[in-house]
């Protein structure tokens, strides 16, 4: 059963990052001490701001880093050393500054064949979450962004992966980018206990209004798929991205 999302309009990207850091810290401190806290990270400019905060006081000392397992919601089909890599972003600005144990990090493989890499990452998820056949991982927290056209993770408009309801991870070819991506599927993303969107910039205002308030059409606006989430979904949005929203939302 889906729940209504929490929509919070912040003043700036910096305020979004600060709110995200506070939420992340609170969730990790509230988590069960008997199992890992499993989080899926995203790419983009706002996560960089978030990582800078998390590696600074007070968060670097308040968060139980040793009990967090880090996964990725999607990955570009580039080496992990490439500037476009989501792993490299997290590694450079989060993992290395905090000296995170490599055993707690689960990068998406990006060599060989994309379909084989997706299968390999699904096997990794099943092992890490100790899943039985037919079970779906329940992430404690998934970070997501949203593109100008309404994509999230690597779920792009009018791609077959939008209708994937069996696999946990899939490879997808994005024609507009002429590139392969690896992504968690809608099946996996909609089962997270908590999902946190971070969206900023006026270029996203039109798509965001459709995602949050428009008629349900996830083939056109894939981020609408998270309307089906079984967990808590929070949208942190800056004022520029919120410019076309018509609802009466919390403005901070």
N, C-alpha and C positions, 0 to 999 in steps of 0.2 A: 504494500500500500504506500503510495507516494504521500509526502507531506508538503505543506506550503513552504516555499523558500523564505529565508530571511534576507531582506534587501536593505543594505545600508549604503548611503551616499556620503562619501568622504570628500574632503576638500581637494585632495591632491593624491598623486601616486605615492608620495612619501607617507601620507596618512594611511593609505591602503596597506602599505608594507608594515607600518607600525601596528595596525589593527590585526593583520595576519600573524605577526610575531606574537602578539599577546594571546591570540586564540590558540596558536600552536603550542605555546608554553603551557597554557591552562589545560589543554587536552592531554599533553604528555604527563603532566603532574597528576592528573585524575585517573590515568590509565592503571590497569591491573599490574601489580608488581610481579605477577607470576608468569607473564608472557611478554613477548616483544610488542612494542608499539610500531605498527607497520604504516609507513607513509609513502605515498607516490608523489614525486616531485614533477614540476613542469619546467619548461624553458621560457625565455622571453626576458624583457627588460625589468619588469616588476619583481620577479624572483631574485634578480641580482640585488635589488634594494633590500628585499627580505633577508637574503643571506648576509648582507653587510650588517644588518641589525642583529641577527641571530648569533653572529660571531663576536658581538660586542657586549659590554656590560649593559644591563644585568643578565641578559638571556644566556650568554655562554656559561654562566655559573648556576643558573636556576633550572636549566633543562637537563633531564637525565639522559644524556647523549648515549651512554653505554647500553641503554635498553631500547634504542630506536633502530629499526631496520629500514633502510632506504631503498625504494624502488623508483621506477620512472613510468609516468603515464604514457609517454610516447618518446620516440627518438628519431632523429634524422638519420638517413642512411649515409653516414660519413664516419671516418675514424674517430675514436674517442679523443684524439688530439686535435681535431679540427675545431676552429673557433665557433662553428655552427652547432657543435654537439651539445645537447642538453647535459650529458654526463660531464663534459669538460667544464661547463658553467658551474655545476654543483661542486665538482672536484676542486676547482680553483678557488672558489669563494665560500665554500661551506666545509667540505670534507677535510681539505688540507689545513685550513686555519684552525680547525677544531681537533685535528689529529684523530679523525674518526677511524676506528678499526676497519680494515678492508673486509673483514668477514661480515660486517653489518651492511655492506653496500652491494646492491644487485644491479649492475649496469645491463642495459639491453645490448645483446651482441649485434655488431654492425659489420660483419664480414661474411663472405661466402654468398649464399643465396638468401634473399629476404624472407621467403616463406619458411625456409629451414630455421632462420634466426628467430622468427616469430614462434615457431613450434618449440624451439629450445627455451625461449623465455617463458612460455606457458609451462613447460616441464619444471623450470626453476620456481615459478609461482606455486605450482602444485606441491613441490617438495618443501618450500619454505613455509607454506601454510598448512602442511600436512593434510591435504585434501583427498577425500575419497572420490571415486568416479561420480561425476555429475554434480559435485559440490563447486561452489563459487567462492573465491577469496573475499573476505570482508575486510577491506582496508580500514584502519582507524581514521585515516585522513587522506584525502586526495586533493592536491592543489591543481587547479585548472585555470587557464586563461581563455580568451575568446578572440578570434580573428575578426577583421573588418567585415567579413561576409558571414560570420556566425559559426565558424568551425571551432571545435575545441579538441584538445589532445591532437591526434591526427585524424579526426573524423571530419572530412571535408564534404561540402555539398555534393550530392548526386554521385557518391561513391558506394560500392557494394558493401563495404564494411559497416555502413550504417544499419544494415539489416542482419548483421551477424548475431545470432542468439545461441550459439553452441560453443564456439571457441572463446577463450579468455584473452588471447593476444592474436593479432592479425597483422600481416603485411598489407599495405595498401599503396597503390600508385596514384599520385596526385597529378593529373594532367596539367593543371595550371602552373605547377612548379617543375614539371618534367622530372619528378623525383619520387623515389620510394621512401616510405616511412614505416616504422613499426609502432603499433599503438595498442593500448588496452582497448578492448571492445566495449560496446554499450552494455553488454551483459555484465562485465566486470565493473565498469564505472558506476552503474546504477545500484550496485550492492554495497557501496562504501558506507560506513557508519556516518562519516562526515565528509562533505565536499565543500571546498572553499574556492570560489571564483574570484580572481583579481582582474578587474577590467578598467582600463583608463584610456582616455583620448577621444576627442570629438569624432574621429574617423569611424569609431565603433558605435556611435549613437543610434544610427538608423537600425542596424542589425540588432543591437541590444534591445531596442524597443520591441522588435518583432519576436525576439527570443523570449522575453519576459511577458509580453502582453499580447502578442499576435496570435492568430489562429495556428493551431498545432500543425506544423509542416516541417518535420526534422530533415527531410531530404533537401529542403532549401536552407534551413537554419539548424544545423546539427546540434548545437548546444541545447536546443529544446529537449533533446533526449533525456537530459537530467531532470526534466519534470517527472520522470518515472522513477526517480531515486527512491529507494526504501529507507534511506537515512536522512540526516539533516543536511540541507544545502544552504550555504550562505554566499551571498553576492556582495563583494566589496567593490564599489564603483565610484570613480571620481565624478566631479560635477560636469565635466565636459562629456563624458560617456553617457551620463544620465539626462542630457539636455532634452531628449525627445520622449522621455518616460511621462506617462500621463497619470500614474497612480500617486497616492500620497504616501511616500516612503520616508523612513527615518533619515534626516539630513544632519550630519555631524559637523 
